[in-house]
Amino acid sequence: MNDKQSSGWFEIGVYSVLLCVVASVFWSTLGLPASTREPLGSASLPQIVSVIIGIFCVILIWRALAAMRPAVGRTPAPNDEVVSHRRRTDKAAICLGIAIAFALALQLRLLNAAILTPAFLLSLMLVLHGFRPRTILPSVAISLIVGIVTVYAFKNFFYIDLP
């Protein structure tokens, strides 16, 4: 078995385990009692999230199976360029550090969530895009829109007390 197939089977295994965990979470939320404080009920958000994650798992399993299928009629030319992407563990470590700092800042209530969330999103986008000048303005706009809408949705729709 070649490396592509073994990697594909590993991906399918990971997605299948995640699908089982999501199904377990969904099944366990079916017995939650209705809450008087939440208009959608206490189980609705975990159920919605688990269904969305489950759908993504099924899509990713399908894509992994499709990638493992041999290509029909396609033979690589001898001068085809092999594209390889190097792993960016440096960016992954920086993003993990930013996420931990964001969680700690929210927990310690250092700033308002309406300020922290767009700043968190902007810093992640700038790190991932490599601080390229043409990506700064769209990153600022996206982080402001998504950050403010997210804080508004959590405070006013889901009634979650954010700092």
C-alpha positions as CSV (number, residue, x, y, z in Angstrom):
1,M,0.0,0.0,0.0
2,N,1.5,3.4,-0.9
3,D,1.7,6.4,1.3
4,K,-1.3,8.1,-0.2
5,Q,-3.6,5.2,0.5
6,S,-2.3,4.7,4.1
7,S,-2.7,8.4,4.8
8,G,-6.2,8.3,3.3
9,W,-7.2,5.3,5.5
10,F,-5.8,7.2,8.5
11,E,-7.9,10.2,7.6
12,I,-11.0,8.1,7.2
13,G,-10.4,6.5,10.6
14,V,-10.0,9.9,12.3
15,Y,-13.2,11.2,10.7
16,S,-15.1,8.1,11.6
17,V,-14.0,8.3,15.2
18,L,-15.0,12.0,15.2
19,L,-18.3,11.1,13.7
20,C,-18.9,8.5,16.5
21,V,-18.1,11.1,19.1
22,V,-20.5,13.6,17.5
23,A,-23.2,11.0,17.3
24,S,-22.7,10.3,21.0
25,V,-22.9,14.0,21.9
26,F,-26.1,14.3,19.8
27,W,-27.6,11.2,21.4
28,S,-26.8,12.4,24.9
29,T,-28.4,15.8,24.3
30,L,-31.7,14.2,23.4
31,G,-32.6,13.8,27.1
32,L,-31.8,17.3,28.3
33,P,-34.8,19.1,29.8
34,A,-36.1,22.3,28.3
35,S,-34.8,25.5,29.9
36,T,-36.9,28.5,30.7
37,R,-34.0,30.9,30.1
38,E,-33.1,29.8,26.6
39,P,-35.6,30.3,23.8
40,L,-34.2,27.4,21.7
41,G,-33.8,25.0,24.6
42,S,-30.7,23.8,26.3
43,A,-29.9,21.1,23.8
44,S,-30.4,22.9,20.6
45,L,-27.0,24.4,20.2
46,P,-25.0,21.2,20.9
47,Q,-27.4,19.4,18.5
48,I,-26.9,21.9,15.7
49,V,-23.1,21.9,16.1
50,S,-23.0,18.1,16.2
51,V,-25.1,17.8,13.1
52,I,-22.9,20.4,11.3
53,I,-19.7,18.6,12.3
54,G,-21.2,15.2,11.3
55,I,-22.1,16.6,7.9
56,F,-18.5,17.8,7.5
57,C,-17.1,14.4,8.6
58,V,-19.2,12.6,6.0
59,I,-18.1,15.1,3.3
60,L,-14.4,14.6,4.3
61,I,-14.7,10.8,4.4
62,W,-16.2,11.0,0.9
63,R,-13.4,13.3,-0.3
64,A,-10.7,11.0,1.2
65,L,-12.3,8.0,-0.6
66,A,-12.4,9.9,-3.8
67,A,-8.7,10.9,-3.5
68,M,-7.7,7.3,-2.9
69,R,-9.4,6.1,-6.1
70,P,-6.9,5.8,-9.0
71,A,-7.2,8.4,-11.7
72,V,-8.7,7.1,-14.9
73,G,-6.8,7.9,-18.1
74,R,-4.3,10.2,-16.4
75,T,-0.7,9.3,-16.7
76,P,1.9,11.8,-15.4
77,A,4.3,13.2,-17.9
78,P,8.0,12.7,-17.1
79,N,8.5,16.5,-16.8
80,D,5.4,17.1,-14.5
81,E,6.3,19.2,-11.5
82,V,5.6,17.6,-8.1
83,V,4.0,20.1,-5.8
84,S,4.8,19.8,-2.2
85,H,3.8,22.0,0.6
86,R,6.0,22.2,3.7
87,R,4.4,22.0,7.1
88,R,4.2,25.3,8.9
89,T,4.6,24.3,12.5
90,D,5.8,27.8,13.2
91,K,2.5,29.3,12.2
92,A,0.6,26.6,14.0
93,A,2.5,27.3,17.2
94,I,1.9,31.0,16.9
95,C,-1.8,30.5,16.3
96,L,-2.0,28.1,19.3
97,G,-0.3,30.8,21.4
98,I,-2.7,33.5,20.2
99,A,-5.7,31.2,21.0
100,I,-4.4,30.5,24.5
101,A,-3.8,34.2,25.1
102,F,-7.4,34.9,23.8
103,A,-8.9,32.3,26.1
104,L,-6.9,33.6,29.1
105,A,-7.8,37.2,28.4
106,L,-11.5,36.3,28.2
107,Q,-11.3,34.2,31.4
108,L,-9.5,36.9,33.3
109,R,-11.8,39.6,31.8
110,L,-8.9,41.8,30.7
111,L,-10.9,43.5,28.0
112,N,-14.4,43.4,26.6
113,A,-15.2,40.5,24.3
114,A,-16.3,43.0,21.6
115,I,-12.7,44.2,21.5
116,L,-10.9,40.9,22.1
117,T,-12.7,38.8,19.5
118,P,-12.0,41.1,16.5
119,A,-8.4,41.5,17.7
120,F,-8.0,37.7,18.0
121,L,-9.4,37.1,14.6
122,L,-7.3,39.9,13.0
123,S,-4.1,38.5,14.6
124,L,-4.8,35.0,13.4
125,M,-5.6,36.2,9.8
126,L,-2.4,38.3,9.7
127,V,-0.2,35.5,10.9
128,L,-1.8,33.0,8.5
129,H,-1.5,35.4,5.5
130,G,2.1,36.3,6.4
131,F,1.4,40.0,6.9
132,R,1.1,40.6,3.2
133,P,0.0,44.2,2.5
134,R,-2.9,43.3,0.1
135,T,-4.5,41.0,2.8
136,I,-4.4,43.5,5.7
137,L,-7.5,45.6,4.7
138,P,-9.8,42.5,4.0
139,S,-8.5,40.9,7.2
140,V,-9.5,44.0,9.2
141,A,-12.9,44.1,7.6
142,I,-13.6,40.4,8.1
143,S,-12.4,40.4,11.7
144,L,-14.5,43.4,12.6
145,I,-17.7,42.0,11.0
146,V,-17.3,38.4,12.3
147,G,-16.1,39.5,15.7
148,I,-18.9,42.0,16.4
149,V,-21.6,39.8,14.9
150,T,-20.4,36.8,17.0
151,V,-20.3,38.8,20.2
152,Y,-23.8,40.2,19.5
153,A,-25.2,36.7,18.7
154,F,-23.8,35.2,21.9
155,K,-25.0,38.0,24.1
156,N,-28.4,38.7,22.6
157,F,-29.4,35.5,20.9
158,F,-27.9,32.7,23.0
159,Y,-27.9,34.7,26.2
160,I,-24.3,33.8,27.1
161,D,-22.7,36.2,29.5
162,L,-19.4,37.4,27.9
163,P,-17.0,39.8,29.5
